[in-house]
């Protein structure tokens, strides 16, 4: 997958959560645009269980074989 395709998904307005699928079978959910930095040949993905990342993973874009949309989850504490 090209860096342009991944960058487009990461910077779409309004942001839509997505999943990166790799040739290894691994998948990384991107639920916020601040959790991915896309370069020309690789991306840095923040792996998290909350709003702040716990660690980062460097992903070679040659291994990204797909992007899937994720359902948008609403914050139960948000006011309407």
Biopython code that builds the backbone (N, CA, C, O; Angstrom):
import numpy as np
from Bio.PDB.StructureBuilder import StructureBuilder

atoms = [
    (1, "UNK", "N", (0.857, -1.166, 0.000)),
    (1, "UNK", "CA", (0.000, 0.000, 0.000)),
    (1, "UNK", "C", (0.903, 1.229, 0.000)),
    (1, "UNK", "O", (1.971, 1.215, 0.613)),
    (2, "UNK", "N", (0.493, 2.264, -0.666)),
    (2, "UNK", "CA", (1.327, 3.463, -0.755)),
    (2, "UNK", "C", (1.157, 4.341, 0.482)),
    (2, "UNK", "O", (0.156, 4.264, 1.194)),
    (3, "UNK", "N", (2.169, 5.178, 0.712)),
    (3, "UNK", "CA", (2.067, 6.085, 1.858)),
    (3, "UNK", "C", (0.937, 7.089, 1.657)),
    (3, "UNK", "O", (0.346, 7.559, 2.629)),
    (4, "UNK", "N", (0.634, 7.419, 0.402)),
    (4, "UNK", "CA", (-0.467, 8.342, 0.145)),
    (4, "UNK", "C", (-1.804, 7.752, 0.597)),
    (4, "UNK", "O", (-2.635, 8.457, 1.170)),
    (5, "UNK", "N", (-2.008, 6.457, 0.337)),
    (5, "UNK", "CA", (-3.264, 5.802, 0.727)),
    (5, "UNK", "C", (-3.412, 5.753, 2.247)),
    (5, "UNK", "O", (-4.491, 6.020, 2.778)),
    (6, "UNK", "N", (-2.332, 5.414, 2.943)),
    (6, "UNK", "CA", (-2.389, 5.334, 4.399)),
    (6, "UNK", "C", (-2.540, 6.740, 4.984)),
    (6, "UNK", "O", (-3.315, 6.942, 5.919)),
    (7, "UNK", "N", (-1.812, 7.699, 4.443)),
    (7, "UNK", "CA", (-1.901, 9.071, 4.922)),
    (7, "UNK", "C", (-3.318, 9.615, 4.724)),
    (7, "UNK", "O", (-3.846, 10.297, 5.603)),
    (8, "UNK", "N", (-3.932, 9.320, 3.586)),
    (8, "UNK", "CA", (-5.305, 9.768, 3.325)),
    (8, "UNK", "C", (-6.272, 9.218, 4.367)),
    (8, "UNK", "O", (-7.132, 9.946, 4.862)),
    (9, "UNK", "N", (-6.134, 7.941, 4.701)),
    (9, "UNK", "CA", (-6.999, 7.337, 5.722)),
    (9, "UNK", "C", (-6.768, 7.976, 7.086)),
    (9, "UNK", "O", (-7.711, 8.180, 7.850)),
    (10, "UNK", "N", (-5.510, 8.291, 7.387)),
    (10, "UNK", "CA", (-5.169, 8.850, 8.694)),
    (10, "UNK", "C", (-5.622, 10.293, 8.854)),
    (10, "UNK", "O", (-5.860, 10.738, 9.976)),
    (11, "UNK", "N", (-5.746, 11.032, 7.760)),
    (11, "UNK", "CA", (-6.072, 12.459, 7.834)),
    (11, "UNK", "C", (-7.448, 12.814, 7.283)),
    (11, "UNK", "O", (-7.759, 13.989, 7.091)),
    (12, "UNK", "N", (-8.262, 11.808, 7.031)),
    (12, "UNK", "CA", (-9.621, 12.045, 6.530)),
    (12, "UNK", "C", (-10.388, 12.913, 7.522)),
    (12, "UNK", "O", (-10.282, 12.739, 8.736)),
    (13, "UNK", "N", (-11.163, 13.855, 6.976)),
    (13, "UNK", "CA", (-11.974, 14.753, 7.802)),
    (13, "UNK", "C", (-13.438, 14.589, 7.437)),
    (13, "UNK", "O", (-13.772, 14.771, 6.266)),
    (14, "UNK", "N", (-14.316, 14.265, 8.339)),
    (14, "UNK", "CA", (-13.996, 13.944, 9.723)),
    (14, "UNK", "C", (-13.296, 12.592, 9.798)),
    (14, "UNK", "O", (-13.485, 11.735, 8.935)),
    (15, "UNK", "N", (-12.491, 12.413, 10.833)),
    (15, "UNK", "CA", (-11.723, 11.179, 10.981)),
    (15, "UNK", "C", (-12.651, 9.987, 11.125)),
    (15, "UNK", "O", (-13.658, 10.046, 11.830)),
    (16, "UNK", "N", (-12.298, 8.904, 10.447)),
    (16, "UNK", "CA", (-13.026, 7.634, 10.548)),
    (16, "UNK", "C", (-12.045, 6.559, 10.990)),
    (16, "UNK", "O", (-11.057, 6.311, 10.299)),
    (17, "UNK", "N", (-12.296, 5.914, 12.131)),
    (17, "UNK", "CA", (-11.390, 4.873, 12.619)),
    (17, "UNK", "C", (-11.187, 3.786, 11.567)),
    (17, "UNK", "O", (-12.103, 3.458, 10.814)),
    (18, "UNK", "N", (-9.966, 3.226, 11.526)),
    (18, "UNK", "CA", (-9.661, 2.188, 10.547)),
    (18, "UNK", "C", (-8.673, 1.181, 11.116)),
    (18, "UNK", "O", (-8.053, 1.416, 12.153)),
    (19, "UNK", "N", (-8.540, 0.075, 10.432)),
    (19, "UNK", "CA", (-7.619, -1.000, 10.813)),
    (19, "UNK", "C", (-6.616, -1.203, 9.693)),
    (19, "UNK", "O", (-6.991, -1.337, 8.528)),
    (20, "UNK", "N", (-5.316, -1.225, 10.056)),
    (20, "UNK", "CA", (-4.263, -1.596, 9.111)),
    (20, "UNK", "C", (-4.090, -3.103, 9.175)),
    (20, "UNK", "O", (-3.951, -3.661, 10.263)),
    (21, "UNK", "N", (-4.095, -3.766, 8.038)),
    (21, "UNK", "CA", (-3.913, -5.214, 7.976)),
    (21, "UNK", "C", (-2.573, -5.487, 7.291)),
    (21, "UNK", "O", (-2.306, -4.974, 6.204)),
    (22, "UNK", "N", (-1.729, -6.303, 7.941)),
    (22, "UNK", "CA", (-0.382, -6.573, 7.453)),
    (22, "UNK", "C", (-0.255, -7.966, 6.850)),
    (22, "UNK", "O", (-1.085, -8.840, 7.099)),
    (23, "UNK", "N", (0.794, -8.162, 6.055)),
    (23, "UNK", "CA", (1.059, -9.468, 5.437)),
    (23, "UNK", "C", (1.290, -10.546, 6.483)),
    (23, "UNK", "O", (1.072, -11.726, 6.204)),
    (24, "UNK", "N", (1.722, -10.172, 7.673)),
    (24, "UNK", "CA", (1.997, -11.129, 8.744)),
    (24, "UNK", "C", (0.730, -11.639, 9.414)),
    (24, "UNK", "O", (0.770, -12.587, 10.198)),
    (25, "UNK", "N", (-0.394, -11.005, 9.100)),
    (25, "UNK", "CA", (-1.651, -11.349, 9.751)),
    (25, "UNK", "C", (-1.968, -10.422, 10.918)),
    (25, "UNK", "O", (-3.077, -10.444, 11.451)),
    (26, "UNK", "N", (-0.992, -9.606, 11.312)),
    (26, "UNK", "CA", (-1.231, -8.634, 12.389)),
    (26, "UNK", "C", (-2.161, -7.542, 11.885)),
    (26, "UNK", "O", (-2.237, -7.271, 10.687)),
    (27, "UNK", "N", (-2.857, -6.929, 12.811)),
    (27, "UNK", "CA", (-3.750, -5.813, 12.477)),
    (27, "UNK", "C", (-3.659, -4.792, 13.598)),
    (27, "UNK", "O", (-3.571, -5.146, 14.773)),
    (28, "UNK", "N", (-3.681, -3.523, 13.220)),
    (28, "UNK", "CA", (-3.599, -2.436, 14.192)),
    (28, "UNK", "C", (-4.767, -1.492, 13.977)),
    (28, "UNK", "O", (-4.979, -0.982, 12.877)),
    (29, "UNK", "N", (-5.525, -1.267, 15.049)),
    (29, "UNK", "CA", (-6.661, -0.361, 14.992)),
    (29, "UNK", "C", (-6.194, 1.064, 15.247)),
    (29, "UNK", "O", (-5.486, 1.335, 16.217)),
    (30, "UNK", "N", (-6.595, 1.959, 14.374)),
    (30, "UNK", "CA", (-6.279, 3.376, 14.508)),
    (30, "UNK", "C", (-7.596, 4.072, 14.820)),
    (30, "UNK", "O", (-8.416, 4.287, 13.926)),
    (31, "UNK", "N", (-7.800, 4.423, 16.080)),
    (31, "UNK", "CA", (-9.061, 5.012, 16.516)),
    (31, "UNK", "C", (-8.987, 6.530, 16.687)),
    (31, "UNK", "O", (-9.989, 7.180, 16.987)),
    (32, "UNK", "N", (-7.777, 7.092, 16.489)),
    (32, "UNK", "CA", (-7.595, 8.536, 16.581)),
    (32, "UNK", "C", (-6.452, 8.921, 15.658)),
    (32, "UNK", "O", (-5.473, 8.180, 15.571)),
    (33, "UNK", "N", (-6.537, 10.054, 14.962)),
    (33, "UNK", "CA", (-5.487, 10.419, 14.005)),
    (33, "UNK", "C", (-4.120, 10.661, 14.647)),
    (33, "UNK", "O", (-3.103, 10.583, 13.958)),
    (34, "UNK", "N", (-4.073, 10.953, 15.946)),
    (34, "UNK", "CA", (-2.794, 11.165, 16.619)),
    (34, "UNK", "C", (-2.064, 9.855, 16.905)),
    (34, "UNK", "O", (-0.926, 9.876, 17.374)),
    (35, "UNK", "N", (-2.698, 8.720, 16.631)),
    (35, "UNK", "CA", (-2.075, 7.427, 16.913)),
    (35, "UNK", "C", (-1.344, 6.835, 15.718)),
    (35, "UNK", "O", (-0.983, 5.659, 15.748)),
    (36, "UNK", "N", (-1.114, 7.622, 14.660)),
    (36, "UNK", "CA", (-0.345, 7.145, 13.515)),
    (36, "UNK", "C", (0.417, 8.316, 12.891)),
    (36, "UNK", "O", (-0.122, 9.407, 12.705)),
    (37, "UNK", "N", (1.675, 8.056, 12.577)),
    (37, "UNK", "CA", (2.511, 8.999, 11.837)),
    (37, "UNK", "C", (2.961, 8.259, 10.589)),
    (37, "UNK", "O", (3.597, 7.209, 10.682)),
    (38, "UNK", "N", (2.635, 8.796, 9.431)),
    (38, "UNK", "CA", (2.919, 8.120, 8.164)),
    (38, "UNK", "C", (4.110, 8.781, 7.484)),
    (38, "UNK", "O", (4.126, 9.990, 7.254)),
    (39, "UNK", "N", (5.108, 7.956, 7.169)),
    (39, "UNK", "CA", (6.257, 8.418, 6.400)),
    (39, "UNK", "C", (6.194, 7.850, 4.992)),
    (39, "UNK", "O", (5.182, 7.271, 4.598)),
    (40, "UNK", "N", (7.265, 8.012, 4.235)),
    (40, "UNK", "CA", (7.282, 7.512, 2.848)),
    (40, "UNK", "C", (7.323, 5.989, 2.768)),
    (40, "UNK", "O", (6.709, 5.402, 1.877)),
    (41, "UNK", "N", (8.033, 5.347, 3.680)),
    (41, "UNK", "CA", (8.196, 3.891, 3.607)),
    (41, "UNK", "C", (7.686, 3.143, 4.833)),
    (41, "UNK", "O", (7.554, 1.919, 4.819)),
    (42, "UNK", "N", (7.401, 3.898, 5.895)),
    (42, "UNK", "CA", (6.947, 3.254, 7.121)),
    (42, "UNK", "C", (5.967, 4.161, 7.852)),
    (42, "UNK", "O", (5.805, 5.336, 7.524)),
    (43, "UNK", "N", (5.326, 3.578, 8.846)),
    (43, "UNK", "CA", (4.421, 4.325, 9.713)),
    (43, "UNK", "C", (4.716, 3.932, 11.147)),
    (43, "UNK", "O", (5.109, 2.798, 11.422)),
    (44, "UNK", "N", (4.527, 4.862, 12.051)),
    (44, "UNK", "CA", (4.639, 4.582, 13.479)),
    (44, "UNK", "C", (3.228, 4.583, 14.033)),
    (44, "UNK", "O", (2.490, 5.558, 13.897)),
    (45, "UNK", "N", (2.864, 3.467, 14.665)),
    (45, "UNK", "CA", (1.513, 3.283, 15.187)),
    (45, "UNK", "C", (1.574, 3.250, 16.705)),
    (45, "UNK", "O", (2.359, 2.500, 17.285)),
    (46, "UNK", "N", (0.743, 4.065, 17.349)),
    (46, "UNK", "CA", (0.617, 4.031, 18.799)),
    (46, "UNK", "C", (-0.361, 2.942, 19.191)),
    (46, "UNK", "O", (-1.519, 2.953, 18.771)),
    (47, "UNK", "N", (0.109, 1.999, 20.001)),
    (47, "UNK", "CA", (-0.737, 0.892, 20.471)),
    (47, "UNK", "C", (-1.264, 1.286, 21.848)),
    (47, "UNK", "O", (-0.493, 1.620, 22.748)),
    (48, "UNK", "N", (-2.580, 1.243, 21.999)),
    (48, "UNK", "CA", (-3.206, 1.768, 23.209)),
    (48, "UNK", "C", (-4.391, 0.936, 23.665)),
    (48, "UNK", "O", (-4.996, 0.197, 22.889)),
    (49, "UNK", "N", (-4.702, 1.077, 24.934)),
    (49, "UNK", "CA", (-5.944, 0.543, 25.488)),
    (49, "UNK", "C", (-6.818, 1.685, 25.982)),
    (49, "UNK", "O", (-7.919, 1.470, 26.488)),
    (50, "UNK", "N", (-6.311, 2.900, 25.828)),
    (50, "UNK", "CA", (-6.995, 4.088, 26.323)),
    (50, "UNK", "C", (-6.695, 5.236, 25.369)),
    (50, "UNK", "O", (-6.312, 4.997, 24.224)),
    (51, "UNK", "N", (-6.857, 6.451, 25.807)),
    (51, "UNK", "CA", (-6.633, 7.615, 24.949)),
    (51, "UNK", "C", (-5.149, 7.911, 24.740)),
    (51, "UNK", "O", (-4.792, 8.647, 23.820)),
    (52, "UNK", "N", (-4.281, 7.347, 25.580)),
    (52, "UNK", "CA", (-2.842, 7.572, 25.492)),
    (52, "UNK", "C", (-2.169, 6.263, 25.103)),
    (52, "UNK", "O", (-2.526, 5.205, 25.620)),
    (53, "UNK", "N", (-1.190, 6.327, 24.188)),
    (53, "UNK", "CA", (-0.562, 5.087, 23.753)),
    (53, "UNK", "C", (0.372, 4.519, 24.814)),
    (53, "UNK", "O", (0.989, 5.257, 25.582)),
    (54, "UNK", "N", (0.463, 3.180, 24.842)),
    (54, "UNK", "CA", (1.330, 2.461, 25.773)),
    (54, "UNK", "C", (2.706, 2.209, 25.159)),
    (54, "UNK", "O", (3.722, 2.221, 25.854)),
    (55, "UNK", "N", (2.721, 1.981, 23.850)),
    (55, "UNK", "CA", (3.965, 1.706, 23.126)),
    (55, "UNK", "C", (3.735, 2.011, 21.658)),
    (55, "UNK", "O", (2.605, 2.245, 21.231)),
    (56, "UNK", "N", (4.812, 2.007, 20.892)),
    (56, "UNK", "CA", (4.694, 2.257, 19.459)),
    (56, "UNK", "C", (5.249, 1.065, 18.677)),
    (56, "UNK", "O", (6.096, 0.316, 19.164)),
    (57, "UNK", "N", (4.753, 0.917, 17.471)),
    (57, "UNK", "CA", (5.187, -0.121, 16.542)),
    (57, "UNK", "C", (5.555, 0.571, 15.235)),
    (57, "UNK", "O", (4.795, 1.404, 14.740)),
    (58, "UNK", "N", (6.705, 0.235, 14.677)),
    (58, "UNK", "CA", (7.067, 0.741, 13.354)),
    (58, "UNK", "C", (6.621, -0.294, 12.328)),
    (58, "UNK", "O", (6.988, -1.466, 12.418)),
    (59, "UNK", "N", (5.833, 0.142, 11.358)),
    (59, "UNK", "CA", (5.264, -0.747, 10.348)),
    (59, "UNK", "C", (5.820, -0.355, 8.983)),
    (59, "UNK", "O", (5.700, 0.799, 8.572)),
    (60, "UNK", "N", (6.427, -1.306, 8.283)),
    (60, "UNK", "CA", (6.888, -1.071, 6.913)),
    (60, "UNK", "C", (5.657, -1.082, 6.015)),
    (60, "UNK", "O", (4.892, -2.046, 6.021)),
    (61, "UNK", "N", (5.465, -0.022, 5.247)),
    (61, "UNK", "CA", (4.263, 0.088, 4.420)),
    (61, "UNK", "C", (4.186, -0.986, 3.338)),
    (61, "UNK", "O", (3.106, -1.242, 2.806)),
    (62, "UNK", "N", (5.314, -1.619, 3.002)),
    (62, "UNK", "CA", (5.278, -2.739, 2.049)),
    (62, "UNK", "C", (4.462, -3.905, 2.594)),
    (62, "UNK", "O", (3.965, -4.730, 1.827)),
    (63, "UNK", "N", (4.323, -3.975, 3.924)),
    (63, "UNK", "CA", (3.588, -5.077, 4.554)),
    (63, "UNK", "C", (2.120, -4.764, 4.812)),
    (63, "UNK", "O", (1.372, -5.629, 5.267)),
    (64, "UNK", "N", (1.703, -3.537, 4.525)),
    (64, "UNK", "CA", (0.286, -3.186, 4.696)),
    (64, "UNK", "C", (-0.461, -3.641, 3.446)),
    (64, "UNK", "O", (-0.227, -3.134, 2.349)),
    (65, "UNK", "N", (-1.358, -4.599, 3.628)),
    (65, "UNK", "CA", (-2.102, -5.147, 2.486)),
    (65, "UNK", "C", (-3.542, -4.666, 2.431)),
    (65, "UNK", "O", (-4.240, -4.900, 1.444)),
    (66, "UNK", "N", (-3.990, -3.993, 3.487)),
    (66, "UNK", "CA", (-5.359, -3.513, 3.456)),
    (66, "UNK", "C", (-5.677, -2.547, 4.568)),
    (66, "UNK", "O", (-4.995, -2.483, 5.591)),
    (67, "UNK", "N", (-6.732, -1.799, 4.336)),
    (67, "UNK", "CA", (-7.284, -0.884, 5.331)),
    (67, "UNK", "C", (-8.776, -1.174, 5.410)),
    (67, "UNK", "O", (-9.472, -1.181, 4.395)),
    (68, "UNK", "N", (-9.263, -1.415, 6.630)),
    (68, "UNK", "CA", (-10.688, -1.659, 6.857)),
    (68, "UNK", "C", (-11.249, -0.544, 7.724)),
    (68, "UNK", "O", (-10.590, -0.089, 8.658)),
    (69, "UNK", "N", (-12.443, -0.111, 7.423)),
    (69, "UNK", "CA", (-13.126, 0.855, 8.279)),
    (69, "UNK", "C", (-13.558, 0.157, 9.562)),
    (69, "UNK", "O", (-13.941, -1.013, 9.548)),
    (70, "UNK", "N", (-13.492, 0.887, 10.666)),
    (70, "UNK", "CA", (-13.967, 0.382, 11.950)),
    (70, "UNK", "C", (-15.239, 1.133, 12.322)),
    (70, "UNK", "O", (-15.423, 2.279, 11.912)),
    (71, "UNK", "N", (-16.112, 0.500, 13.090)),
    (71, "UNK", "CA", (-17.307, 1.228, 13.528)),
    (71, "UNK", "C", (-16.909, 2.378, 14.450)),
    (71, "UNK", "O", (-15.972, 2.263, 15.239)),
    (72, "UNK", "N", (-17.626, 3.467, 14.339)),
    (72, "UNK", "CA", (-17.379, 4.625, 15.196)),
    (72, "UNK", "C", (-18.021, 4.344, 16.533)),
    (72, "UNK", "O", (-19.211, 4.038, 16.601)),
    (73, "UNK", "N", (-17.239, 4.443, 17.610)),
    (73, "UNK", "CA", (-17.780, 4.246, 18.952)),
    (73, "UNK", "C", (-17.955, 5.602, 19.597)),
    (73, "UNK", "O", (-17.060, 6.446, 19.556)),
    (74, "UNK", "N", (-19.097, 5.798, 20.182)),
    (74, "UNK", "CA", (-19.397, 7.070, 20.839)),
    (74, "UNK", "C", (-18.920, 7.026, 22.290)),
    (74, "UNK", "O", (-19.011, 5.996, 22.957)),
    (75, "UNK", "N", (-18.415, 8.151, 22.759)),
    (75, "UNK", "CA", (-17.985, 8.284, 24.139)),
    (75, "UNK", "C", (-19.234, 8.373, 25.013)),
    (75, "UNK", "O", (-20.041, 9.285, 24.834)),
    (76, "UNK", "N", (-19.409, 7.432, 25.964)),
    (76, "UNK", "CA", (-20.616, 7.466, 26.803)),
    (76, "UNK", "C", (-20.664, 8.676, 27.720)),
    (76, "UNK", "O", (-21.729, 9.005, 28.244)),
    (77, "UNK", "N", (-19.525, 9.352, 27.928)),
    (77, "UNK", "CA", (-19.459, 10.527, 28.796)),
    (77, "UNK", "C", (-19.666, 11.818, 28.033)),
    (77, "UNK", "O", (-19.771, 12.884, 28.638)),
    (78, "UNK", "N", (-19.725, 11.740, 26.716)),
    (78, "UNK", "CA", (-19.892, 12.956, 25.899)),
    (78, "UNK", "C", (-21.325, 13.474, 26.031)),
    (78, "UNK", "O", (-22.272, 12.697, 26.158)),
    (79, "UNK", "N", (-21.461, 14.781, 26.000)),
    (79, "UNK", "CA", (-22.780, 15.399, 26.055)),
    (79, "UNK", "C", (-23.289, 15.625, 24.651)),
    (79, "UNK", "O", (-22.520, 15.980, 23.759)),
    (80, "UNK", "N", (-24.574, 15.423, 24.447)),
    (80, "UNK", "CA", (-25.169, 15.635, 23.127)),
    (80, "UNK", "C", (-25.524, 17.067, 22.915)),
    (80, "UNK", "O", (-26.037, 17.426, 21.855)),
]
sb = StructureBuilder()
sb.init_structure("model")
sb.init_model(0)
sb.init_chain("A")
sb.init_seg("    ")
for serial, (resi, resn, name, xyz) in enumerate(atoms, 1):
    if name == "N":
        sb.init_residue(resn, " ", resi, " ")
    sb.init_atom(name, np.array(xyz, "f"), 0.0, 1.0, " ", f" {name:<3s}", serial, name[0])
structure = sb.get_structure()
